[in-house]
Amino acid sequence: MGLRFRVTLPIPGMPRRTIDIAFTRARVAVFVDGCFWHVCPEHRTSPAANAEWWATKLAKNQARDTATNEHLSGLGWTVIRIWEHEDPETAAKFILTAVKPNSI
């Protein structure tokens, strides 16, 4: 679609965290979330082995996602989260409307 972007852009003020796909001029941050690691409401699974440990781990992932969203929003960024199972064309069009609101 001809858009310029950066991948794995460090998040200012949040060490060890990066934006998966960043449209820096438009200040749009896109994260592609894995269904297991980010607890997709459609595809979530709960491992039987070490169930308590995994529940804690996945809850921390969700809390980190929320904190990241709030931090970036506070810096004036629009945050978009796409699930790994979503249709790439649909996701790309959604992102395009955020990056260039008058393009579609």
MODELLER restraints for C-alpha pairs under 7 A, 6 or more apart:
rsr = mdl.restraints
at = mdl.atoms
rsr.add(forms.Gaussian(group=physical.xy_distance, feature=features.Distance(at['CA:4:A'], at['CA:23:A']), mean=6.72, stdev=0.5))
rsr.add(forms.Gaussian(group=physical.xy_distance, feature=features.Distance(at['CA:5:A'], at['CA:21:A']), mean=6.54, stdev=0.5))
rsr.add(forms.Gaussian(group=physical.xy_distance, feature=features.Distance(at['CA:5:A'], at['CA:22:A']), mean=5.47, stdev=0.5))
rsr.add(forms.Gaussian(group=physical.xy_distance, feature=features.Distance(at['CA:5:A'], at['CA:23:A']), mean=4.74, stdev=0.5))
rsr.add(forms.Gaussian(group=physical.xy_distance, feature=features.Distance(at['CA:5:A'], at['CA:24:A']), mean=6.93, stdev=0.5))
rsr.add(forms.Gaussian(group=physical.xy_distance, feature=features.Distance(at['CA:6:A'], at['CA:21:A']), mean=5.74, stdev=0.5))
rsr.add(forms.Gaussian(group=physical.xy_distance, feature=features.Distance(at['CA:6:A'], at['CA:22:A']), mean=5.08, stdev=0.5))
rsr.add(forms.Gaussian(group=physical.xy_distance, feature=features.Distance(at['CA:6:A'], at['CA:23:A']), mean=6.57, stdev=0.5))
rsr.add(forms.Gaussian(group=physical.xy_distance, feature=features.Distance(at['CA:7:A'], at['CA:19:A']), mean=6.91, stdev=0.5))
rsr.add(forms.Gaussian(group=physical.xy_distance, feature=features.Distance(at['CA:7:A'], at['CA:20:A']), mean=5.38, stdev=0.5))
rsr.add(forms.Gaussian(group=physical.xy_distance, feature=features.Distance(at['CA:7:A'], at['CA:21:A']), mean=4.61, stdev=0.5))
rsr.add(forms.Gaussian(group=physical.xy_distance, feature=features.Distance(at['CA:7:A'], at['CA:22:A']), mean=6.15, stdev=0.5))
rsr.add(forms.Gaussian(group=physical.xy_distance, feature=features.Distance(at['CA:8:A'], at['CA:18:A']), mean=5.10, stdev=0.5))
rsr.add(forms.Gaussian(group=physical.xy_distance, feature=features.Distance(at['CA:8:A'], at['CA:19:A']), mean=5.17, stdev=0.5))
rsr.add(forms.Gaussian(group=physical.xy_distance, feature=features.Distance(at['CA:8:A'], at['CA:20:A']), mean=4.80, stdev=0.5))
rsr.add(forms.Gaussian(group=physical.xy_distance, feature=features.Distance(at['CA:8:A'], at['CA:21:A']), mean=6.43, stdev=0.5))
rsr.add(forms.Gaussian(group=physical.xy_distance, feature=features.Distance(at['CA:9:A'], at['CA:18:A']), mean=5.10, stdev=0.5))
rsr.add(forms.Gaussian(group=physical.xy_distance, feature=features.Distance(at['CA:9:A'], at['CA:19:A']), mean=5.08, stdev=0.5))
rsr.add(forms.Gaussian(group=physical.xy_distance, feature=features.Distance(at['CA:9:A'], at['CA:20:A']), mean=6.89, stdev=0.5))
rsr.add(forms.Gaussian(group=physical.xy_distance, feature=features.Distance(at['CA:9:A'], at['CA:22:A']), mean=6.55, stdev=0.5))
rsr.add(forms.Gaussian(group=physical.xy_distance, feature=features.Distance(at['CA:10:A'], at['CA:17:A']), mean=5.99, stdev=0.5))
rsr.add(forms.Gaussian(group=physical.xy_distance, feature=features.Distance(at['CA:10:A'], at['CA:18:A']), mean=4.24, stdev=0.5))
rsr.add(forms.Gaussian(group=physical.xy_distance, feature=features.Distance(at['CA:10:A'], at['CA:19:A']), mean=6.35, stdev=0.5))
rsr.add(forms.Gaussian(group=physical.xy_distance, feature=features.Distance(at['CA:11:A'], at['CA:17:A']), mean=5.79, stdev=0.5))
rsr.add(forms.Gaussian(group=physical.xy_distance, feature=features.Distance(at['CA:11:A'], at['CA:18:A']), mean=5.20, stdev=0.5))
rsr.add(forms.Gaussian(group=physical.xy_distance, feature=features.Distance(at['CA:11:A'], at['CA:19:A']), mean=6.46, stdev=0.5))
rsr.add(forms.Gaussian(group=physical.xy_distance, feature=features.Distance(at['CA:19:A'], at['CA:29:A']), mean=6.07, stdev=0.5))
rsr.add(forms.Gaussian(group=physical.xy_distance, feature=features.Distance(at['CA:19:A'], at['CA:30:A']), mean=6.60, stdev=0.5))
rsr.add(forms.Gaussian(group=physical.xy_distance, feature=features.Distance(at['CA:19:A'], at['CA:31:A']), mean=6.39, stdev=0.5))
rsr.add(forms.Gaussian(group=physical.xy_distance, feature=features.Distance(at['CA:20:A'], at['CA:30:A']), mean=5.97, stdev=0.5))
rsr.add(forms.Gaussian(group=physical.xy_distance, feature=features.Distance(at['CA:20:A'], at['CA:31:A']), mean=5.11, stdev=0.5))
rsr.add(forms.Gaussian(group=physical.xy_distance, feature=features.Distance(at['CA:20:A'], at['CA:32:A']), mean=6.80, stdev=0.5))
rsr.add(forms.Gaussian(group=physical.xy_distance, feature=features.Distance(at['CA:21:A'], at['CA:29:A']), mean=6.12, stdev=0.5))
rsr.add(forms.Gaussian(group=physical.xy_distance, feature=features.Distance(at['CA:21:A'], at['CA:30:A']), mean=5.02, stdev=0.5))
rsr.add(forms.Gaussian(group=physical.xy_distance, feature=features.Distance(at['CA:21:A'], at['CA:31:A']), mean=6.55, stdev=0.5))
rsr.add(forms.Gaussian(group=physical.xy_distance, feature=features.Distance(at['CA:22:A'], at['CA:28:A']), mean=5.98, stdev=0.5))
rsr.add(forms.Gaussian(group=physical.xy_distance, feature=features.Distance(at['CA:22:A'], at['CA:29:A']), mean=4.77, stdev=0.5))
rsr.add(forms.Gaussian(group=physical.xy_distance, feature=features.Distance(at['CA:22:A'], at['CA:30:A']), mean=6.19, stdev=0.5))
rsr.add(forms.Gaussian(group=physical.xy_distance, feature=features.Distance(at['CA:23:A'], at['CA:29:A']), mean=6.44, stdev=0.5))
rsr.add(forms.Gaussian(group=physical.xy_distance, feature=features.Distance(at['CA:26:A'], at['CA:99:A']), mean=5.61, stdev=0.5))
rsr.add(forms.Gaussian(group=physical.xy_distance, feature=features.Distance(at['CA:27:A'], at['CA:77:A']), mean=4.76, stdev=0.5))
rsr.add(forms.Gaussian(group=physical.xy_distance, feature=features.Distance(at['CA:27:A'], at['CA:78:A']), mean=6.27, stdev=0.5))
rsr.add(forms.Gaussian(group=physical.xy_distance, feature=features.Distance(at['CA:28:A'], at['CA:77:A']), mean=5.52, stdev=0.5))
rsr.add(forms.Gaussian(group=physical.xy_distance, feature=features.Distance(at['CA:28:A'], at['CA:78:A']), mean=4.72, stdev=0.5))
rsr.add(forms.Gaussian(group=physical.xy_distance, feature=features.Distance(at['CA:28:A'], at['CA:79:A']), mean=5.99, stdev=0.5))
rsr.add(forms.Gaussian(group=physical.xy_distance, feature=features.Distance(at['CA:28:A'], at['CA:99:A']), mean=6.45, stdev=0.5))
rsr.add(forms.Gaussian(group=physical.xy_distance, feature=features.Distance(at['CA:29:A'], at['CA:77:A']), mean=6.66, stdev=0.5))
rsr.add(forms.Gaussian(group=physical.xy_distance, feature=features.Distance(at['CA:29:A'], at['CA:78:A']), mean=6.09, stdev=0.5))
rsr.add(forms.Gaussian(group=physical.xy_distance, feature=features.Distance(at['CA:29:A'], at['CA:79:A']), mean=4.87, stdev=0.5))
rsr.add(forms.Gaussian(group=physical.xy_distance, feature=features.Distance(at['CA:29:A'], at['CA:80:A']), mean=6.09, stdev=0.5))
rsr.add(forms.Gaussian(group=physical.xy_distance, feature=features.Distance(at['CA:30:A'], at['CA:79:A']), mean=6.07, stdev=0.5))
rsr.add(forms.Gaussian(group=physical.xy_distance, feature=features.Distance(at['CA:30:A'], at['CA:80:A']), mean=4.78, stdev=0.5))
rsr.add(forms.Gaussian(group=physical.xy_distance, feature=features.Distance(at['CA:30:A'], at['CA:81:A']), mean=5.83, stdev=0.5))
rsr.add(forms.Gaussian(group=physical.xy_distance, feature=features.Distance(at['CA:31:A'], at['CA:80:A']), mean=6.27, stdev=0.5))
rsr.add(forms.Gaussian(group=physical.xy_distance, feature=features.Distance(at['CA:31:A'], at['CA:81:A']), mean=4.81, stdev=0.5))
rsr.add(forms.Gaussian(group=physical.xy_distance, feature=features.Distance(at['CA:31:A'], at['CA:82:A']), mean=6.11, stdev=0.5))
rsr.add(forms.Gaussian(group=physical.xy_distance, feature=features.Distance(at['CA:32:A'], at['CA:81:A']), mean=5.97, stdev=0.5))
rsr.add(forms.Gaussian(group=physical.xy_distance, feature=features.Distance(at['CA:32:A'], at['CA:82:A']), mean=4.82, stdev=0.5))
rsr.add(forms.Gaussian(group=physical.xy_distance, feature=features.Distance(at['CA:32:A'], at['CA:83:A']), mean=5.74, stdev=0.5))
rsr.add(forms.Gaussian(group=physical.xy_distance, feature=features.Distance(at['CA:32:A'], at['CA:84:A']), mean=6.01, stdev=0.5))
rsr.add(forms.Gaussian(group=physical.xy_distance, feature=features.Distance(at['CA:33:A'], at['CA:81:A']), mean=6.69, stdev=0.5))
rsr.add(forms.Gaussian(group=physical.xy_distance, feature=features.Distance(at['CA:33:A'], at['CA:82:A']), mean=6.00, stdev=0.5))
rsr.add(forms.Gaussian(group=physical.xy_distance, feature=features.Distance(at['CA:33:A'], at['CA:83:A']), mean=4.93, stdev=0.5))
rsr.add(forms.Gaussian(group=physical.xy_distance, feature=features.Distance(at['CA:33:A'], at['CA:84:A']), mean=5.74, stdev=0.5))
rsr.add(forms.Gaussian(group=physical.xy_distance, feature=features.Distance(at['CA:34:A'], at['CA:83:A']), mean=6.18, stdev=0.5))
rsr.add(forms.Gaussian(group=physical.xy_distance, feature=features.Distance(at['CA:34:A'], at['CA:84:A']), mean=5.26, stdev=0.5))
rsr.add(forms.Gaussian(group=physical.xy_distance, feature=features.Distance(at['CA:35:A'], at['CA:43:A']), mean=6.04, stdev=0.5))
rsr.add(forms.Gaussian(group=physical.xy_distance, feature=features.Distance(at['CA:35:A'], at['CA:44:A']), mean=6.37, stdev=0.5))
rsr.add(forms.Gaussian(group=physical.xy_distance, feature=features.Distance(at['CA:35:A'], at['CA:83:A']), mean=6.51, stdev=0.5))
rsr.add(forms.Gaussian(group=physical.xy_distance, feature=features.Distance(at['CA:35:A'], at['CA:84:A']), mean=6.46, stdev=0.5))
rsr.add(forms.Gaussian(group=physical.xy_distance, feature=features.Distance(at['CA:36:A'], at['CA:44:A']), mean=5.81, stdev=0.5))
rsr.add(forms.Gaussian(group=physical.xy_distance, feature=features.Distance(at['CA:36:A'], at['CA:45:A']), mean=6.64, stdev=0.5))
rsr.add(forms.Gaussian(group=physical.xy_distance, feature=features.Distance(at['CA:37:A'], at['CA:58:A']), mean=6.34, stdev=0.5))
rsr.add(forms.Gaussian(group=physical.xy_distance, feature=features.Distance(at['CA:38:A'], at['CA:58:A']), mean=6.75, stdev=0.5))
rsr.add(forms.Gaussian(group=physical.xy_distance, feature=features.Distance(at['CA:38:A'], at['CA:61:A']), mean=6.28, stdev=0.5))
rsr.add(forms.Gaussian(group=physical.xy_distance, feature=features.Distance(at['CA:38:A'], at['CA:62:A']), mean=6.04, stdev=0.5))
rsr.add(forms.Gaussian(group=physical.xy_distance, feature=features.Distance(at['CA:39:A'], at['CA:58:A']), mean=6.92, stdev=0.5))
rsr.add(forms.Gaussian(group=physical.xy_distance, feature=features.Distance(at['CA:69:A'], at['CA:79:A']), mean=6.24, stdev=0.5))
rsr.add(forms.Gaussian(group=physical.xy_distance, feature=features.Distance(at['CA:73:A'], at['CA:79:A']), mean=6.90, stdev=0.5))
rsr.add(forms.Gaussian(group=physical.xy_distance, feature=features.Distance(at['CA:82:A'], at['CA:91:A']), mean=6.93, stdev=0.5))
rsr.add(forms.Gaussian(group=physical.xy_distance, feature=features.Distance(at['CA:97:A'], at['CA:103:A']), mean=6.62, stdev=0.5))
rsr.add(forms.Gaussian(group=physical.xy_distance, feature=features.Distance(at['CA:97:A'], at['CA:104:A']), mean=6.61, stdev=0.5))
